[in-house]
């Protein structure tokens, strides 16, 4: 299965990075860290003034589609997204299957004010330290990739560092894990990470099972303003959109249209 393959490669890469820069040395670098984590909760929680919060993704490729965007300039994309009203950026840092790089995060952080999600397959606290050192404000924790206790420990570690976490689910078992872990931001991924099939009705089935007060994020298969409105009515606060934007010539215009509708008003 592709998820198992990605996780195996992730652990192999992680072992090499730990060898080059042990965790205690990485941790010591925080004393000179210029990046203070920004307020992710306020950025993502929907309100009457800004009901459709957009997490705009910066992604060159995917395992199922290969190269998605040839003219890939992370900073330029981030600036266009920010000018168009993005509430957060999702930055892929997985190098083999998504062509990501940790270095994209400080490049973007230096010139923007919008919170940054490190989107990767996080299985170890070392990766969370990296996220903070490189300038991310929150991390992705995938329930399908982690045992319940491990998920909880990684979430607690992130919060001790001042970071938040988007805890991603795909079914009821995943939801139990993230609720047990104490997640405040729950992402419902419409894409099955084992088959890569997309089911956009998943949010409407899982939302009634999510405890009140959580920030709910819908992910994958999103491409229209009408979709977002329907999901918002079902309880979604924010929408993580990647491939759709990456295939547009003008990502800023695409973001404005999906957020505000063709007429420019909600």
Number of C-alpha atoms within 10 A of each C-alpha: 8 14 17 12 9 16 15 12 15 18 15 11 13 17 12 11 14 15 10 9 12 13 16 10 10 14 15 10 11 16 8 8 12 11 16 14 17 19 15 21 16 11 18 24 21 19 11 6 6 17 19 26 24 28 29 30 26 27 26 24 22 17 14 12 10 12 15 18 17 10 9 15 13 19 19 12 21 28 17 16 28 19 13 17 18 24 24 27 28 26 28 26 23 21 15 14 18 20 16 21 14 20 11 19 25 18 15 22 19 11 12 15 13 23 23 29 28 30 25 23 21 23 20 15 16 18 21 25 20 17 25 24 21 21 27 30 27 28 26 20 27 25 22 20 18 18 13 18 13 17 26 20 14 22 25 18 16 22 14 10 14 15 24 26 26 25 27 25 25 21 18 12 12 21 24 15 22 27 17 13 20 14 23 18 23 23 28 28 23 22 18 16 17 11 11 13 12 15 14 19 10 16 23 17 12 15 18 11 11 17 10 8 9 18 22 26 27 28 22 19 19 20 17 16 18 14 13 25 19 12 21 20 11 14 20 27 24 27 26 22 23 24 22 18 25 23 14 13 11 13 19 21 16 22 28 20 18 22 26 18 17 13 7 10 9 12
